[in-house]
Amino acid sequence: MKEYDIFLPMRYNDGSPVEPAKFQRLQAKLLEEFAGLTYFPQVNQGFWKLGPITYRDEIVIYRVLAADSSNAREFLVKLKKLLKKEFVQEEILIVERDVDAL
């Protein structure tokens, strides 16, 4: 089984907040595709360096599980392209890991 975490910014690069409807649409898509999801609504902070500059984002995380990783990957690759446009980001981080459920 695979687990996927999708890291999304709470704000656009100009500092304005991302509209709640965008998160709601994403939740509906994930629920439709994976039949379940976990949403971590607490605001987390992400940091990364580009040259001498350190950037910081306030982010939220969505987690889904998939038994069929090939279909999940295909869906998430397409979703990532859409999210990059919708959230006006150069990159969206999606992490994949192997998991076992007890």
N, C-alpha and C positions, 0 to 999 in steps of 0.2 A: 504494500500500500504506500502511496505517496502523500505527502503533506505539502501544501503550498501556502506560503505567506505572501500577501500583497501589501506593500508599504505605500501609503498615499499621503501626500501633503495636505494639511488643513488650510493652507493659504497658497495663493498664487505667488509668483515671484515678485509682484508689485506690493505684496503685503495684504491684499484684500482677501477676505475669507472665501473659501470654496463653498458654493451653494449646497445646502443640505440635500437638495433634490438629486444631485450627482451621486452622492453616497447612497441614497435610496434606490436609484436606478441600478447601481452596481450590486447592491444587496439582492435585488430581484433577479438579476442575471445570474449571479453566483448560486442562488437558491434553486433557480430553474435548472442550471447545468449540473450541480453537484448534490442536489437534494438536501443540503445542509451547509451551514457555515458558522464560524465563530467570529464575532466582531469584538475587537478590543477597543472600546470607545475612549478609554483614558488616553489623554494626549501624551505621546512619547516624543522624545527629541532624537533627531538623527543629525550626525555631524559628518562632514567629509571635507577633505582638503583638495584644492586644485591649485597647484603651485604654492605660493606663500599664503594664500587666503583660505581661511577656514569658514565653511558655510554651515548653517544650522537651519533645520526645518522642524516644525511641529508636525508629527505624523500620527496616523492611526493605522491599525493593522487588521486585515481580514485573513482568516485561515479557512482553507477547505481541504477535504480529504478525497482521494480518488483511488479506486481499485484499478482502473484502466489508465495508466499514465500516458499512453500515446494519445488518446482522445483528450485527456486533460491538458497535455502540453499544447496540442493543436489549438484548443479553445483559448488557452491563456496567452499564447503568442499573438493571436488575433485581438484578444482583449487588451493586451499591453499596448498595441498600436493605437487602439481607440482611447485608452486612458491617457496616453501621452498627449494626444490632441485635446481631449476634454479637460485635462488638468493643466494644460499648457506647460508641459515638462519636457526637457530633453531626454530624461530617462525616468523609468519607473522600475523599482526593484521588486522582483518576484523571486522568492527563494523556494527551491524544491529540496525535499529531504525524504529519505526512506523512513517509514515508521511501522511499528507493529501495534495493533490494538489488543488489549488483554480482555 
